[in-house]
Amino acid sequence: MLESLFILFCLLSSGFCIESNNITASLVIKDPDTIVSSGNIYRLGFFRPANTTNRYLGIWNYVSAMSIIWVANRDNPLKDSSGIVTISEDGDIVLINGKREIFWSSNATSSPMNTSARLLDNGNLVLQDISNGRTIWESFGHPTDAFMPKLKLNDNPRTGERVLLTSWRSPQDPDFGSFTAGLQALNIPQIFIWNGSRPHWRSGPWNGQSFTGVADMYAKYLDGYSVMKQDDGTVSFMQDYYGKILMKIILKSNGSFVQTMWNVQRRVWDVTWIAPMDVCDVYEKCGPFGNCNLLNSPMCSCLKGYEPKNKEEWDKGNWSGGCVRKTLLQCDRNNNSTDKNKADVFWKITNVKVPDFMDVSTGIEAVECEGLCLRNCSCIAYSHDHGIGCMFWNRSLIDVRQLPIGGLVLHVRVAYLELDNQKDIRVIVIVPVTIGLVIVFIGIFFTWRWMAKRKGTKRKGRILTYEVGKSYISDSSGVVLRDDIDEPSLDELPLFSFQMLETATFQFDVTNLLGKGGFGPVYKGKLASGKDIAVKRLSTASGQGLQEFMNEVVLISKLQHRNLVRLLGCCVEKGEKMFIYEYMQNRSLDVSLFDRSQNILDWRKRFNIFEGIGRGLLYLHRDSRLRIIHRDLKPSNILLDEDWCPKISDFGMARIFGGNQNQADTGRVVGTYGYMAPEYAMGGRFSEKSDVFSFGVLVLEIVSGRKNTSFYNDELSLGLLGYSWKLWNEYNTVDMIDQRISSPSSLAEIVRCIHIGLLCVQEFPVNRPSISTVLSMLSSEIFDLPVPEHPGFTDRWNRSYVGSSSSKTSESANKVTLTALEGR
């Protein structure tokens, strides 16, 4: 089927697709023919930019003809369609026209006579020695404007040799533009964009995980960025990204980096990152000793201890001249000065892209940096990062900006008078203000006490309650909001009285018990209006409490999606904490899936269930106003309505991410054994990929009909993930399929879902697909799936193994864990 679609695409395209990814002396490419990489990911052939008749040899993504990532003859275009690509007699790749004139050549310095060129699935065109497979030349060593996964940006400070990107002259002209980009490895690696010889943008220093001056850069653990140093002094920057997700970073003709990823569902390139991201990101926007902050007006200001060099120009908005020091430092004062012995001090500024031209001292603790800088008269600022060490500045502080998040702390050296004057002013202002505020607060407190007593007598026996938005007066005892509950947050939901819920559930009769979760028991109820509800009541024995209760109030009241359970209201009365949800006729997934007395879930229902779960996660991760990581995805937290539509519930463990945040750490690991990703369970690090791991476990459970915990008492078992991995490697995945759904007609689709589940539970987050990619895989928009790698937690996952962990854990009866990470 895939081959048929490929042939059809070739016939419909402007050229003919040669069924090979090689170029040899006997197999040539003639315009408009193309060759395609073995995985049908990239094409090599001829193209014509818009508004021109010039022809170029290039490489582009198979899915999008105009997403050019490499151009051979960018400064020497063909004027007609007579172009031919072949291997020359001396073993080079050459581009010639109909007159046999050479328009471009690989110019490999040591080409053997017997060579061939091959287009790889990462977009790299390699020239190889046929006799031994040795790579002689590669397009990744001579890039144009695209930074691709596996492509290395090199810099050798000893020899001056570099691998750089160069922008197109214009969007229609691939000739060499004025902007270049690459790695600068002096002192400490940084990525630069240059306009000619002048810096245009800078990433900030590399700390072993990320570039500290890029606010929204993913951590190395998720994105696979790395900086490597070779024995010959060459330093390389590379990204080893998840191979089947198409992404690229293009250096545009206007000097901006634009990262895009292919959206399979909408068939467009989504922009995921841009640099410079704003005007403050432009190199040296505010001049020497200036600080750029978009939240300030004006955005440029002088660092502490400095003033504008040209006040008139500065006030006009011309900040290029920068700032100069106002007061001499200790080393600059003459010996006759009365304040000669007054030591300098440091002013701290946070969330900073630290200045350029730093000197680095590795292996030094943060507390030592200040003393080292003070003892050096030429040191004007310092900073510290655990991955770098101490950074010192002895010249102008160039290209300083404050970031919305991230960055480092910069300590700027100033004369003692600068901070002493500030302290005197603060004392003069703060002391009277503080005394006045204390008097005002005392008066407010006593007034409030008097009004509360007076109002209490009038409201005795009366309470305002709600029934899904309808208010009325009741004679029941009043709702008591405990002191430790955030009352304004509760105002976002309708409040139900305890008496109303007691009546609706027949005094919480056991016959109305729907089940028990980590929060406590859940009861079915019926309001006076006839509406069915589910009441989740906090159990005093639960491992969860007020924090989880308030977390769910804040989160779920703001979320609306057909695959998320709808919260109708809550109750905080008589020491009780309860949630009121819409009633789900088919209860939770674990009941429907694992209880053999229930109706059998056929394959189509199961497929629709984890497709619906995926859509709910996509909303949480990408589409909702708040970016949510659920952290406790498991069958008991998936509810099913009367149409078997899945709805994600229980947001007590969920966490909100900032708009530019992609990963977080926690000292309190919460969740359920068997569903937590390894980087979260073992290191407290969680991200969207943590939920993807849990989703993968759910897929394997739904397909097999077996609980992840069903393996715990089997000493010879490797757990569900290990069992699935073992059968996968034995080409025997049929054995793990629930026999109640196994049929020849659905076998291929079920095996494909097992494949997707194994991709989701891979050990390292960078290897796991995003939830949007998972949905594309499920809908077969991505047909060719990558081979899964080793899943996390495939060692024995029994209780004795869990008990050997060095972290302190407690496990509740409902398998919810609360883990406090502590050092040995």
C-alpha positions, 0 to 999 in steps of 0.5 A: 500500500505504501509503495503504491502511494509513493509511486502515485505521488511520484507520477503526480509530481512534476518530476520522475522519482527514481527508485533509489537513494543513490547517485552513481556514475551510471545512475544520474539525475536529470532535471526534473527527476528526483531521488528519495531517501530510503524512509521517504523523508527527504528528496534531492532534485531540482527546484525553481524559487518563486518569481524566477526561472533559475534552477537549483539543485537542492534537498527538501522535505518529502512532505513539503516541496518548498521546505528547502534545507540545502542548495548546491549551486546557490551562487551559480544557478542554471538558466534552463532545465538541462541540469544533470547530477552525476559522479565525475571520473575523479569521484566527485558529485558534479552538477553540469548543464546540457553543454557539460559545463560544471555549475557545482562540484563537491570538490572532495580533496581525497576522492577515490575513483569508485564512489557513490552518493547517497541521500540519508533519512536525516537529509544529509547527502553523503559521498562514500567510498564504495569499497569500504563505505567511508564518508568522503564528503557530506552536505552537513559539512557544507550547510546552507541556511538550515540547522537539522538534527544530526548536523554539527555546527563546528568551531576550532579556535586553534585553526579558525575552521568553522561550519556555519549557516548562511542565510539566503539573499532573499526568500526568492534568491538562495544566493549567499545572504548577509547573515551567518550563524554558528558556534563560537567556542572561545572561553565558553560555547555560544551560538551567534548570528552575525550580520557581516562581521557584527554580532546580531544575536547571541544565545548566552553561554552553554552550561551543559544542559542549555544555552542560558540566554534562551528563555524557552530552550528545552533542557538537554534531557528532553531535546537532545542538544549537546556540545562536544569537544574533540581532541583536535580542539574542534567544538561541535553543537548538535541536536539529536532529535526524535527522528520521525518528527520533522523539524528544522531551524532556518536562518532567514534572510532577515537574520532571524532563527525560525524553528518549525515542526511539521504538523501532520494533522494540519499539514503545515509547518508550525513555528515553535521558536524564534530568535531574536524573540523580541527587540531586547534580544538584538545584540547590544540593544542598550549599548555598554552597561545598559540593560534591556527589559521589555517590562520597563518603560523605556525598555533600556536602563543603565545598570546600577552605578552607571548613568547614560553616556549622552543624556540627551540622546538617551532621552530621545530613545537612542541607546546605542551609546550606552552608559558610564560609571557614576562613582569611582570604584575602590581601586580607582580612588586616589590615596588621599581620598577619605573613603579609600578603604571603603570596599566595593559592593555588588548589586544583584540582578536576576533572570539575566542573559549574562554579558558577552566576553566573559572569562571562566573559572571552572570547579569553583563554588558560588560563594568563592566568586565574590571574593575572587572578583573583589580581589581583582581590580579589573573585575567589574561583575561576576555570575555563577552557574553550576554547569559552568563555574564562575564567570568574570567580566573585566571589560564592558558589560555588553548585551545584557537583558532581563528574560521573562523566565530563566537566565542567570543572576548577575552581580555588578560591582558598584562603589559602596556609596551606590548601595549605602545611599539607597539603604538610607533612602529605604530606611527613611521611607520604610520605617514611617510607612511600616508604622502607619500600616501597622496602625491601619491594620490594627484598626481594620482588625478590630473593626472586622471583629465587631462587624463579624459578631454583628453579622453572625447574629443576623445570619444564624440559621441561614445559608446561601447554597447552590444547585448547579447555578440556582441559589436559594435560602436553606435552614440547614447549618451554615457552610464553614470555610476552614481557615486553611482553605482559600475562599476566593478560589472556591468562589469559582465553583457552585457550593453545595450544602452537606445536607443536600448531598446527604439527601441526594446519596441517601445518607451516603448509603453503601448501595450508592457506592460507585468505587474508591479512588485515591481521594476517597469513596465516590457515591452516586446521587440524585438532586431534587431536580432529577439530575444524576451526580457523582459525589467524591468524598475526601477520606480521612485515611486518604494520602491526599488532602487539602493541597490536592483538593484546592489544586483540583478546584483551581484547575478543573474549574478552568478546563472545558473539553469533551474528554475531561470530566465536568466538575459541577461544584464542591462542598466544604462543610462540617469538616468535609471536602467533596467534589460533585461531578457529572455522573458517568453511566459506565463508571471508570475504565478499570471497572469496564476493562478488568472486571470480568463480570462487566460487559466486554469492551470490544476492540472498536470501543477500546481504540476510541477510548485511548484515542479520546484520552489522547485528545484530552491530553493534547488539550491539556498540553497544548490547547487549553489556556493553562498548560497542564501536566496530569501526573496521575493518568491511570484506568481508575482516573478515566471515566466513561459516559453512556456512549463510552466516551472517555473523560480524564478525571482527578486533577489533584496531582496535576501541575500548571506549566508556564507558557515557555516552560517545558520541564520542571523538578519536584521534591515531592513525587506523587502518582501511582507505581507502574504509571510514573515515567522513570525520570519522574519516579527516580529523579522528580523531573516531569514534563509532557513526556511523563504523561505520554509514558503513562498513556503508553502504559494505558494503551498496553493495558487496554490492548492486553486486558491486564493490569500493570499491577497483575505482574507484581506477585510473579517473581519471574515476570518483568512487569507489563512493560518488560513482558510486552518488550520481550514479546515484541523482540520475539515477534510474538506480540499476538500473545499479549492481545486480550483474547476477547478482542483478538480477530483477524480483521483487527489484528494489524491495527491492534499490533500497530497500537502495541507498537505505539504503546512501546514508543510511548514508554521508552526510557528516555523522554527525548525518544517518546513522541509528543501526544500530537504525534501519537494521535497522528500515529493512531490515525495513520497520518504517520504510517511508517513508525520508528522502531521502539527502544528499551522501555523504562522499568523493565526490571522486576517491578515487585514489592521487594524491588520497590522497597529497595529504593533509596528514596523514602516512600509511602504507599496508600491502600489505593496504590497512590504514592507520595515520595519525598526525594532525599539524598543518601 
